[in-house]
Amino acid sequence: MTGNNPQTAPTRQRTAKLTLAALGVVFGDIGTSPLYTVSTCFSDYTGIQPTVENVLGMLSLITWALIIVVTLKYVVVVMRADNHGEGGVLALMALVLQEAGLSERRRRIYMLLGIAGAALFYGDCLLTPAISVLSAVEGLNVATPDFAPLVVPISIGLIVGLFAMQRFGTASVGRWFGPIMLTWFIVLFVLGAWHVVNHPRVLAALSPLHAFEFALRHKFVAFVALGAITLAFTGAEALYADMGHFGRTPIRTAWLVLVLPALLANYYGQGALLLDDPTSLENPFFRLAPRWALYPLVGLATVATVIASQATISGAFSMAQQATFLGLSPRVRIQHTSAREFGQIYVPAVNWLQLAGVVTLILVFTKSSNIAAAYGIAVTGTMLVTSVLMLSLAVRGWKWSWLAALPIFGGFIAVDVALVSSNMLKFFHGGWVPLAVAAVVFTAMWTWLRGRLAVSLREKERTVPIAELLGSIKPEGLHRPKGTAVYLTALSDNASNCLMRNLRHNEVLHESVILLTIQVADEPFVSSAMRSQLADLGIGVHRVVLRYGFVERPDVERDLATLSAKGILVDPAHTSYFIGRNSIVGGDRPLLPRWQQKLFLMLARFSTSPGDFLGLPANNVIELGGRIEI
């Protein structure tokens, strides 16, 4: 029997801990949506009044959106697409790119889709902290209007404090996130259930007929209302993106057992409140609570929204790391803030740019209702990208027939297209903001990718095959100092430009030479057995390829030390790293359009050196410069 299995208890205990931790990281965004979703559904933006039919219709739309978009699409289907346990749009893109027989045209299309999804995610990363924190602090207005002038300053203070703490890491704070969010979801359920018990007629909205009747009755207005309904599941992508941290089972368990029931209970409680007192529309969430519980609820909501913001910030850091290792962005400085947890990282450049963007949004929009009008385009755009990539993966990777794949993923794509189209109506109400951010990020990523290819092409033009170079060397005519020289090169079949310069100008060839290539795989992790590949090229020269997953932290010094087992003794005290520090300029034979060339040159100036990025010992790094015209 299962109960006699000694592995059962530890496994269940581990799953319970991961489920609790997932509550604090994965569900922060979607878990704080009740703060503003219902009030936005009946705002001036939709123009819909809180009559009985409209309240039941809206609740029915929210219910089935959570069931179809979150439960069926993400929890049941999309989370099956794990890239060695990792999720998210870039991990999904890398998974699709592994499909055999892909043409160059298809690879480019999938690459563009992945970049678009990542760019839209960054747009969402600015809006989530702004709307979440503002909506929580606005709960003070329910107590007294005297707090109104303080809402923006308090919100900015909380945001600044949150971003300032990022450099210390979230390891120490993170252990509290799960219990706090557990409390939050229990409060959501209790507050909602209390009003549902008093007005059980709202449970009729569980029937999808009310959603259909609402759509038939309001037609175009119902289409507009989809933009407000989107707010109910803005954190759905996080379920997939954070899968690598917790696994499928804990996330699915948390959603089905606690999060979904708590959200539905609270939405239905707000609906019951509106049917009983339509004047509660200004802030129905906080009016669910008795007056004595208002200030504690505002405090709990503020902490919950800070946690929701933290999840978005951490997600932006993870996305920046993945984009860097996949070659989609310049090398940025990545600090690991925990010696035990790999996912605890801090990216200063992303942190401060995101802070500036969030504070600007709060100052410009001033109210959560105004930001809600801009919210949704980036979220639904990322969802659409995910659905399209999933269709390709199902047919090509999972070998589903089109007859099986089209009804499922075609249906998801149809829903996503409807949601994107509805949210595009918000464009002139602030929806252009996340699209503008996404456009900037997309342009920068695509330019960096094309620029790197151009630099690689120019470098290849001036190099010679390594076999030809070594064949022309007369070792007795060169100075051969003791120790090891490591030359970093991106070209696995050609000689390093740094090596050629050292031979040409200094006539130096170390006793032991390693031509090192760092490769990033289309998978998150690479096993230690597959980490290094070695080839002996003769006269003390070796070709070494180190492979890393796109979420791993390269440790070149550590991995070179393991080569002693393969016959190459690398003494860290007598190892020099030769790195190219090229000056990239425009040339007479441009490989890029002039505007893209200038943008790439600007991005290249902000890119950290390979030595810093790979964590090489600074005292052992020697940079040899050259001039490359693109």
C-alpha positions as CSV (number, residue, x, y, z in Angstrom):
1,M,0.0,0.0,0.0
2,T,1.1,3.6,-0.6
3,G,1.1,4.3,3.2
4,N,3.8,1.7,3.7
5,N,6.1,3.4,1.2
6,P,8.8,5.3,3.1
7,Q,9.2,7.7,0.1
8,T,5.6,8.8,0.2
9,A,5.8,11.1,3.3
10,P,8.9,13.0,2.2
11,T,7.6,13.4,-1.3
12,R,4.3,14.7,0.0
13,Q,6.1,17.0,2.4
14,R,8.3,18.4,-0.4
15,T,5.3,18.9,-2.7
16,A,3.5,20.7,0.1
17,K,6.5,23.0,0.7
18,L,6.8,23.7,-3.1
19,T,3.1,24.4,-3.3
20,L,3.3,26.9,-0.5
21,A,6.3,28.6,-2.1
22,A,4.5,28.7,-5.4
23,L,1.7,30.7,-3.8
24,G,4.2,33.4,-3.0
25,V,5.9,33.7,-6.4
26,V,3.6,32.3,-9.1
27,F,0.2,33.6,-8.1
28,G,0.9,37.1,-6.9
29,D,-0.2,38.9,-10.0
30,I,-3.4,36.9,-10.8
31,G,-4.1,36.8,-7.0
32,T,-4.3,40.6,-6.7
33,S,-6.6,41.0,-9.7
34,P,-9.8,41.2,-7.6
35,L,-8.5,44.6,-6.4
36,Y,-9.4,46.3,-9.7
37,T,-11.1,43.8,-12.1
38,V,-14.8,44.2,-11.1
39,S,-14.6,48.0,-10.7
40,T,-13.0,48.2,-14.2
41,C,-15.7,46.0,-15.7
42,F,-18.4,48.6,-14.7
43,S,-16.3,51.7,-15.3
44,D,-16.7,54.5,-17.7
45,Y,-14.5,52.6,-20.1
46,T,-17.1,49.9,-20.7
47,G,-20.1,52.1,-19.9
48,I,-22.0,49.0,-18.5
49,Q,-24.2,49.5,-15.5
50,P,-24.3,47.0,-12.6
51,T,-27.8,45.6,-13.2
52,V,-28.7,42.1,-12.3
53,E,-28.3,40.8,-15.8
54,N,-25.0,42.6,-16.4
55,V,-23.5,41.5,-13.1
56,L,-24.4,37.9,-13.8
57,G,-23.1,38.2,-17.4
58,M,-19.7,39.7,-16.2
59,L,-19.3,37.1,-13.5
60,S,-20.0,34.4,-16.0
61,L,-17.4,35.8,-18.5
62,I,-14.8,36.0,-15.7
63,T,-15.6,32.5,-14.6
64,W,-15.2,30.9,-18.0
65,A,-12.2,33.0,-18.9
66,L,-10.4,31.6,-15.8
67,I,-11.5,28.1,-16.7
68,I,-10.7,28.2,-20.4
69,V,-7.6,30.5,-20.5
70,V,-5.9,29.6,-17.2
71,T,-7.1,26.1,-16.3
72,L,-7.5,24.4,-19.7
73,K,-4.9,26.3,-21.7
74,Y,-2.1,26.9,-19.2
75,V,-2.6,24.4,-16.4
76,V,-3.7,21.4,-18.5
77,V,-2.0,21.9,-21.9
78,V,0.8,24.5,-22.0
79,M,2.5,23.3,-18.9
80,R,3.2,20.0,-20.7
81,A,5.6,21.9,-22.9
82,D,8.6,22.0,-20.5
83,N,12.1,22.5,-21.8
84,H,13.9,20.2,-19.4
85,G,11.7,21.5,-16.7
86,E,11.9,25.2,-17.7
87,G,8.9,27.2,-19.0
88,G,8.3,30.7,-20.4
89,V,8.1,32.1,-23.9
90,L,11.8,32.1,-24.5
91,A,12.2,28.5,-23.2
92,L,9.2,27.5,-25.5
93,M,10.9,29.2,-28.4
94,A,14.1,27.3,-27.8
95,L,12.1,24.1,-27.6
96,V,10.4,24.7,-30.9
97,L,13.8,25.6,-32.5
98,Q,15.0,22.1,-31.6
99,E,12.6,20.5,-34.1
100,A,14.3,18.6,-36.8
101,G,14.1,19.7,-40.4
102,L,13.3,23.3,-39.7
103,S,14.0,25.6,-42.7
104,E,15.9,28.8,-42.1
105,R,12.8,30.8,-42.9
106,R,10.8,28.9,-40.2
107,R,13.6,29.3,-37.7
108,R,13.5,33.1,-38.3
109,I,9.8,33.2,-37.9
110,Y,9.9,31.3,-34.6
111,M,12.8,33.5,-33.4
112,L,10.8,36.6,-34.2
113,L,7.8,35.2,-32.3
114,G,9.9,34.4,-29.3
115,I,11.5,37.9,-29.3
116,A,8.0,39.5,-29.6
117,G,6.7,37.5,-26.7
118,A,9.7,38.5,-24.5
119,A,9.3,42.1,-25.6
120,L,5.6,42.2,-24.7
121,F,6.5,40.6,-21.3
122,Y,8.8,43.5,-20.5
123,G,5.9,45.9,-21.3
124,D,3.8,44.0,-18.8
125,C,6.6,44.2,-16.2
126,L,6.1,48.0,-16.0
127,L,2.3,48.0,-15.6
128,T,2.0,45.2,-13.0
129,P,3.8,46.9,-10.1
130,A,2.2,50.2,-10.9
131,I,-1.4,49.1,-11.0
132,S,-1.0,46.5,-8.1
133,V,0.5,48.9,-5.6
134,L,-1.7,51.8,-6.5
135,S,-4.9,49.8,-6.2
136,A,-3.9,48.5,-2.8
137,V,-3.0,52.0,-1.4
138,E,-6.2,53.4,-2.8
139,G,-8.1,51.3,-0.3
140,L,-7.3,54.1,2.2
141,N,-9.8,56.3,0.3
142,V,-12.5,54.0,1.5
143,A,-11.8,55.0,5.1
144,T,-11.7,58.7,4.4
145,P,-11.1,60.9,1.3
146,D,-8.5,62.8,3.2
147,F,-6.0,60.1,2.2
148,A,-6.5,60.8,-1.5
149,P,-3.5,63.2,-1.9
150,L,-1.2,60.7,-0.2
151,V,-2.0,57.7,-2.5
152,V,0.6,58.6,-5.2
153,P,3.5,59.5,-2.8
154,I,2.9,56.4,-0.6
155,S,2.8,54.2,-3.7
156,I,6.0,55.7,-5.1
157,G,7.7,55.2,-1.7
158,L,6.7,51.6,-1.6
159,I,7.9,51.0,-5.2
160,V,11.3,52.8,-4.6
161,G,11.9,50.8,-1.5
162,L,11.0,47.5,-3.2
163,F,13.4,48.1,-6.1
164,A,16.2,49.4,-3.8
165,M,16.0,46.1,-1.9
166,Q,16.6,44.0,-5.0
167,R,20.4,44.0,-4.7
168,F,20.2,42.2,-1.4
169,G,18.3,39.3,-3.0
170,T,14.9,37.9,-2.0
171,A,16.1,34.7,-0.4
172,S,15.5,36.0,3.2
173,V,12.2,37.7,2.4
174,G,11.0,35.0,0.0
175,R,10.3,32.4,2.7
176,W,7.6,34.7,4.0
177,F,5.9,35.2,0.7
178,G,4.1,31.8,0.7
179,P,2.5,32.1,4.1
180,I,1.4,35.7,3.4
181,M,-0.2,34.8,0.1
182,L,-1.8,31.7,1.7
183,T,-3.4,34.2,4.2
184,W,-4.4,36.5,1.3
185,F,-6.2,33.7,-0.6
186,I,-8.0,32.6,2.5
187,V,-9.1,36.1,3.2
188,L,-10.3,36.4,-0.5
189,F,-12.3,33.3,-0.1
190,V,-13.8,34.2,3.3
191,L,-14.8,37.8,2.3
192,G,-16.4,36.6,-0.9
193,A,-18.1,33.6,0.5
194,W,-19.7,35.7,3.3
195,H,-21.5,37.8,0.7
196,V,-22.4,34.9,-1.5
197,V,-24.1,33.1,1.4
198,N,-26.2,36.2,1.9
199,H,-27.0,36.6,-1.8
200,P,-26.7,33.1,-3.3
201,R,-28.5,34.1,-6.6
202,V,-25.1,35.2,-8.0
203,L,-24.1,31.5,-8.2
204,A,-26.3,31.4,-11.3
205,A,-23.4,33.0,-13.1
206,L,-21.6,29.7,-13.1
207,S,-23.7,28.8,-16.1
208,P,-22.1,29.9,-19.4
209,L,-25.5,30.8,-20.7
210,H,-25.3,34.1,-18.8
211,A,-22.0,34.9,-20.7
212,F,-23.7,34.1,-24.1
213,E,-26.8,36.1,-23.2
214,F,-24.6,39.1,-22.1
215,A,-22.7,38.9,-25.4
216,L,-25.9,38.7,-27.5
217,R,-27.5,41.5,-25.6
218,H,-24.6,44.0,-25.7
219,K,-22.8,42.9,-28.9
220,F,-20.0,45.5,-29.5
221,V,-20.0,46.6,-25.8
222,A,-19.5,43.0,-24.8
223,F,-16.5,42.9,-27.1
224,V,-15.1,46.1,-25.4
225,A,-15.8,44.4,-22.0
226,L,-13.3,41.6,-22.9
227,G,-10.6,44.2,-22.3
228,A,-11.7,44.5,-18.7
229,I,-12.2,40.8,-18.3
230,T,-8.5,40.3,-19.3
231,L,-7.5,41.9,-15.9
232,A,-8.8,38.7,-14.2
233,F,-6.1,36.5,-15.6
234,T,-3.1,38.9,-16.2
235,G,-0.8,36.6,-14.3
236,A,-1.6,33.4,-16.2
237,E,1.7,33.5,-18.1
238,A,3.6,33.3,-14.8
239,L,2.2,29.8,-14.2
240,Y,4.2,28.6,-17.2
241,A,7.2,31.0,-16.8
242,D,7.9,29.9,-13.2
243,M,7.4,26.2,-13.8
244,G,11.1,25.5,-13.7
245,H,11.3,26.8,-10.1
246,F,8.5,24.6,-8.6
247,G,7.4,22.0,-11.1
248,R,4.0,21.2,-12.6
249,T,2.4,19.4,-9.7
250,P,2.8,22.1,-7.0
251,I,1.5,24.9,-9.4
252,R,-1.4,22.8,-10.6
253,T,-2.3,21.8,-7.0
254,A,-2.1,25.4,-5.7
255,W,-4.3,26.6,-8.6
256,L,-7.0,24.0,-8.5
257,V,-7.2,23.6,-4.7
258,L,-6.9,27.1,-3.4
259,V,-6.3,29.9,-5.9
260,L,-9.1,29.3,-8.4
261,P,-11.8,28.7,-5.7
262,A,-10.6,31.8,-3.7
263,L,-10.7,34.1,-6.8
264,L,-14.1,32.9,-7.9
265,A,-15.5,33.3,-4.4
266,N,-14.2,36.8,-4.2
267,Y,-15.5,37.8,-7.6
268,Y,-18.9,36.4,-6.8
269,G,-18.8,38.1,-3.4
270,Q,-18.2,41.5,-5.2
271,G,-21.0,40.7,-7.6
272,A,-23.4,40.0,-4.7
273,L,-22.3,43.3,-3.0
274,L,-23.1,45.2,-6.2
275,L,-26.5,43.6,-6.5
276,D,-27.2,44.6,-2.9
277,D,-25.6,48.1,-3.0
278,P,-24.7,49.5,-6.5
279,T,-23.0,52.5,-4.8
280,S,-20.2,50.2,-3.8
281,L,-18.9,50.3,-7.3
282,E,-16.2,52.8,-6.6
283,N,-14.1,50.2,-4.7
284,P,-16.1,46.9,-4.3
285,F,-13.2,44.9,-3.1
286,F,-12.5,46.8,0.1
287,R,-16.2,47.3,0.8
288,L,-16.5,43.5,1.1
289,A,-14.9,43.9,4.6
290,P,-16.5,45.1,7.8
291,R,-15.3,48.6,8.7
292,W,-13.2,47.3,11.6
293,A,-11.2,45.1,9.2
294,L,-10.6,47.8,6.6
295,Y,-7.1,49.0,7.7
296,P,-5.8,45.4,8.3
297,L,-7.1,44.5,4.8
298,V,-5.4,47.5,3.2
299,G,-2.2,46.5,4.9
300,L,-2.5,42.8,3.8
301,A,-3.4,44.0,0.2
302,T,-0.4,46.3,0.1
303,V,1.9,43.4,1.1
304,A,0.3,41.1,-1.4
305,T,0.7,43.6,-4.2
306,V,4.3,44.1,-3.3
307,I,4.8,40.4,-3.5
308,A,3.0,40.4,-6.9
309,S,5.4,43.2,-8.0
310,Q,8.4,41.1,-6.8
311,A,7.3,38.2,-8.9
312,T,7.3,40.5,-12.0
313,I,10.7,42.0,-11.1
314,S,12.2,38.6,-10.6
315,G,10.6,37.5,-13.9
316,A,12.3,40.4,-15.7
317,F,15.7,39.4,-14.3
318,S,15.2,35.8,-15.4
319,M,14.1,37.0,-18.9
320,A,17.1,39.2,-19.2
321,Q,19.4,36.3,-18.2
322,Q,17.8,34.0,-20.8
323,A,17.9,36.7,-23.5
324,T,21.6,37.3,-22.8
325,F,22.6,33.7,-23.0
326,L,20.5,33.1,-26.1
327,G,22.3,36.0,-27.8
328,L,19.3,38.3,-28.0
329,S,20.7,41.1,-25.9
330,P,24.0,42.7,-24.9
331,R,25.9,41.1,-22.1
332,V,24.6,42.6,-18.8
333,R,26.0,42.3,-15.4
334,I,24.2,39.5,-13.5
335,Q,24.7,39.1,-9.7
336,H,23.8,35.9,-8.0
337,T,22.4,36.9,-4.6
338,S,22.2,33.4,-3.1
339,A,24.8,30.7,-2.8
340,R,22.2,28.0,-2.7
341,E,19.3,29.1,-4.9
342,F,20.3,29.5,-8.6
343,G,17.2,31.6,-9.4
344,Q,18.1,34.3,-7.0
345,I,19.7,36.8,-9.4
346,Y,19.9,40.6,-9.6
347,V,20.4,42.5,-12.9
348,P,21.2,46.2,-12.0
349,A,20.5,47.6,-15.4
350,V,17.1,46.0,-15.7
351,N,16.2,46.9,-12.1
352,W,16.8,50.6,-12.4
353,L,15.3,50.9,-15.9
354,Q,12.2,49.2,-14.6
355,L,12.0,51.4,-11.5
356,A,12.2,54.5,-13.7
357,G,9.4,53.2,-15.9
358,V,7.1,52.2,-13.0
359,V,7.5,55.5,-11.2
360,T,6.8,57.4,-14.4
361,L,3.6,55.4,-15.0
362,I,2.4,56.2,-11.5
363,L,3.1,59.9,-11.9
364,V,1.4,60.1,-15.3
365,F,-1.7,57.9,-14.7
366,T,-2.1,58.6,-10.9
367,K,-5.0,56.1,-10.5
368,S,-5.2,52.4,-10.9
369,S,-8.4,52.7,-13.0
370,N,-6.4,54.8,-15.5
371,I,-3.6,52.2,-15.7
372,A,-6.3,49.4,-16.0
373,A,-7.3,51.1,-19.3
374,A,-3.7,50.6,-20.6
375,Y,-3.4,47.1,-19.2
376,G,-4.0,43.9,-21.2
377,I,-2.5,44.4,-24.6
378,A,1.0,43.1,-23.6
379,V,-0.5,40.2,-21.6
380,T,-2.8,39.0,-24.3
381,G,-0.1,39.5,-27.0
382,T,2.3,37.2,-25.1
383,M,-0.6,34.7,-24.7
384,L,-1.1,34.7,-28.5
385,V,2.6,34.1,-29.1
386,T,2.5,31.2,-26.7
387,S,-0.5,29.6,-28.4
388,V,1.1,29.9,-31.9
389,L,4.4,28.3,-30.7
390,M,2.4,25.6,-28.9
391,L,0.6,24.7,-32.2
392,S,4.0,24.3,-33.9
393,L,5.4,22.2,-31.1
394,A,2.3,19.9,-30.9
395,V,2.4,19.2,-34.7
396,R,6.2,19.0,-35.3
397,G,7.6,18.1,-31.8
398,W,4.8,16.0,-30.3
399,K,3.8,14.6,-33.7
400,W,0.1,15.4,-33.2
401,S,-2.1,15.2,-36.3
402,W,-3.5,18.5,-37.6
403,L,-6.9,16.9,-36.9
404,A,-6.1,16.8,-33.2
405,A,-4.0,19.9,-32.9
406,L,-6.2,22.4,-34.8
407,P,-9.4,22.1,-32.7
408,I,-7.4,22.6,-29.4
409,F,-4.8,25.2,-30.3
410,G,-6.9,26.8,-33.0
411,G,-9.5,27.4,-30.3
412,F,-6.9,28.9,-28.0
413,I,-5.6,31.1,-30.8
414,A,-9.2,32.3,-31.6
415,V,-9.8,33.2,-28.0
416,D,-6.4,35.0,-27.8
417,V,-7.1,36.9,-31.1
418,A,-10.4,38.1,-29.7
419,L,-8.7,39.2,-26.4
420,V,-5.9,41.0,-28.3
421,S,-8.4,42.7,-30.6
422,S,-10.6,43.9,-27.7
423,N,-7.6,45.2,-25.8
424,M,-6.4,47.1,-28.9
425,L,-9.4,49.3,-28.4
426,K,-7.4,50.7,-25.3
427,F,-4.6,51.9,-27.6
428,F,-5.5,55.6,-27.3
429,H,-6.4,55.2,-23.6
430,G,-2.8,54.4,-22.7
431,G,-2.5,51.0,-24.3
432,W,0.2,52.4,-26.5
433,V,2.5,52.5,-23.5
434,P,3.3,48.7,-23.2
435,L,3.3,48.4,-27.0
436,A,5.9,51.2,-27.2
437,V,8.0,49.5,-24.6
438,A,7.7,46.2,-26.4
439,A,8.6,47.8,-29.7
440,V,11.7,49.3,-28.3
441,V,12.8,46.0,-26.7
442,F,11.9,44.0,-29.9
443,T,13.9,46.4,-32.1
444,A,16.9,46.2,-29.7
445,M,16.9,42.4,-29.5
446,W,16.5,41.9,-33.2
447,T,19.2,44.5,-33.9
448,W,21.6,42.8,-31.5
449,L,21.0,39.4,-33.0
450,R,21.6,40.7,-36.6
451,G,24.6,42.7,-35.4
452,R,26.3,39.7,-33.8
453,L,25.8,37.8,-37.0
454,A,27.4,40.7,-39.0
455,V,30.4,40.8,-36.6
456,S,30.8,37.0,-36.8
457,L,30.8,37.2,-40.6
458,R,33.5,39.9,-40.7
459,E,35.6,38.0,-38.2
460,K,35.3,34.9,-40.3
461,E,36.5,36.8,-43.4
462,R,39.8,37.7,-41.7
463,T,40.6,34.3,-40.1
464,V,42.1,31.1,-41.4
465,P,41.3,27.5,-40.6
466,I,43.1,26.5,-37.4
467,A,44.7,23.5,-39.1
468,E,46.2,25.8,-41.8
469,L,47.5,28.2,-39.1
470,L,49.1,25.4,-37.0
471,G,50.6,23.8,-40.1
472,S,52.5,27.0,-40.8
473,I,53.9,27.4,-37.3
474,K,57.6,26.5,-36.6
475,P,57.6,26.1,-32.8
476,E,61.4,26.4,-32.6
477,G,61.1,29.9,-33.9
478,L,58.7,31.1,-31.3
479,H,59.0,32.1,-27.6
480,R,57.0,29.4,-25.6
481,P,56.5,30.6,-22.1
482,K,55.3,28.1,-19.4
483,G,51.7,28.0,-18.3
484,T,48.4,28.0,-20.2
485,A,47.0,30.5,-22.6
486,V,43.2,30.4,-23.1
487,Y,41.9,32.2,-26.2
488,L,38.2,32.8,-26.3
489,T,36.7,32.4,-29.8
490,A,33.2,32.1,-31.2
491,L,34.4,30.2,-34.2
492,S,34.8,26.5,-33.5
493,D,36.5,25.7,-36.8
494,N,38.7,28.7,-37.3
495,A,41.7,30.2,-35.5
496,S,41.2,32.9,-32.8
497,N,42.0,36.4,-34.0
498,C,43.7,37.0,-30.6
499,L,46.0,34.0,-31.3
500,M,46.8,35.3,-34.7
501,R,47.7,38.8,-33.4
502,N,49.8,37.3,-30.6
503,L,51.7,35.2,-33.1
504,R,52.1,38.0,-35.6
505,H,53.1,40.8,-33.3
506,N,54.7,39.1,-30.3
507,E,55.8,35.7,-31.8
508,V,54.5,34.0,-28.6
509,L,52.9,30.6,-28.3
510,H,52.4,29.4,-24.8
511,E,53.5,25.9,-23.8
512,S,49.8,24.9,-23.5
513,V,47.2,26.7,-25.6
514,I,43.4,26.2,-25.3
515,L,41.1,27.6,-28.0
516,L,37.9,28.0,-26.0
517,T,34.4,28.2,-27.4
518,I,31.4,28.9,-25.2
519,Q,28.2,27.5,-26.6
520,V,24.7,28.1,-25.2
521,A,22.4,25.2,-25.9
522,D,18.7,25.4,-26.8
523,E,17.9,23.9,-23.3
524,P,18.1,25.4,-19.8
525,F,20.7,23.0,-18.4
526,V,23.6,20.9,-19.7
527,S,24.7,17.8,-17.7
528,S,28.3,17.7,-16.5
529,A,29.0,14.7,-18.8
530,M,28.1,16.9,-21.8
531,R,29.8,20.0,-20.5
532,S,33.1,19.9,-22.4
533,Q,34.3,18.6,-25.7
534,L,38.0,18.3,-26.3
535,A,40.2,17.9,-29.4
536,D,44.0,17.7,-29.5
537,L,45.3,19.9,-32.4
538,G,49.0,19.2,-31.9
539,I,52.1,21.2,-30.7
540,G,50.4,21.8,-27.3
541,V,47.2,23.3,-28.8
542,H,43.8,22.0,-27.8
543,R,40.3,22.9,-28.9
544,V,37.8,23.0,-26.0
545,V,34.1,23.6,-26.3
546,L,32.2,24.3,-23.1
547,R,28.4,24.0,-23.3
548,Y,25.9,25.7,-20.9
549,G,22.2,25.9,-20.7
550,F,20.5,29.2,-21.3
551,V,19.6,29.6,-17.6
552,E,23.0,28.5,-16.3
553,R,25.8,30.6,-14.9
554,P,29.0,29.9,-16.8
555,D,32.0,29.0,-14.6
556,V,34.9,28.8,-17.0
557,E,37.6,28.6,-14.4
558,R,35.9,25.7,-12.6
559,D,35.2,23.7,-15.8
560,L,38.6,24.2,-17.3
561,A,40.1,22.7,-14.0
562,T,38.1,19.5,-14.7
563,L,40.1,19.0,-17.9
564,S,43.0,17.5,-15.9
565,A,41.1,14.2,-16.0
566,K,41.3,14.4,-19.8
567,G,45.0,15.1,-19.9
568,I,45.2,18.9,-19.9
569,L,46.6,20.3,-16.7
570,V,45.3,23.9,-16.1
571,D,46.9,25.6,-13.2
572,P,44.8,28.7,-12.3
573,A,47.9,30.5,-11.0
574,H,49.6,30.2,-14.4
575,T,46.7,30.6,-16.8
576,S,46.2,33.7,-18.9
577,Y,42.9,34.5,-20.7
578,F,43.2,36.3,-24.0
579,I,40.0,38.1,-25.0
580,G,39.2,40.2,-28.1
581,R,38.1,43.7,-27.3
582,N,37.1,44.8,-30.8
583,S,36.3,48.3,-31.9
584,I,33.2,47.9,-34.0
585,V,32.6,50.7,-36.6
586,G,30.5,51.4,-39.7
587,G,32.2,50.4,-42.9
588,D,32.0,51.0,-46.7
589,R,30.3,47.6,-47.1
590,P,27.5,47.8,-44.6
591,L,25.8,44.5,-43.6
592,L,23.0,46.3,-41.8
593,P,20.8,49.2,-42.6
594,R,22.3,52.5,-41.5
595,W,19.8,53.0,-38.6
596,Q,20.3,49.5,-37.4
597,Q,24.0,49.8,-37.6
598,K,24.0,52.9,-35.4
599,L,21.7,51.2,-32.9
600,F,23.9,48.1,-32.7
601,L,27.0,50.2,-32.2
602,M,25.3,52.0,-29.3
603,L,24.2,48.8,-27.7
604,A,27.7,47.4,-28.1
605,R,29.1,50.2,-25.9
606,F,26.9,49.2,-23.0
607,S,27.8,45.5,-23.3
608,T,30.0,44.2,-20.5
609,S,33.3,42.6,-21.5
610,P,33.4,38.8,-21.9
611,G,35.9,38.5,-19.0
612,D,33.5,40.3,-16.6
613,F,30.5,38.4,-17.9
614,L,32.1,35.0,-17.6
615,G,33.6,35.9,-14.2
616,L,37.2,35.4,-15.2
617,P,39.9,36.5,-12.7
618,A,40.6,40.1,-13.7
619,N,44.4,39.8,-13.0
620,N,44.7,37.0,-15.5
621,V,42.8,38.6,-18.4
622,I,44.6,40.2,-21.3
623,E,42.6,42.1,-23.9
624,L,43.8,42.3,-27.5
625,G,41.9,44.9,-29.6
626,G,41.1,45.1,-33.3
627,R,38.9,47.0,-35.6
628,I,35.8,45.5,-37.3
629,E,33.8,47.3,-39.9
630,I,30.1,46.2,-40.3
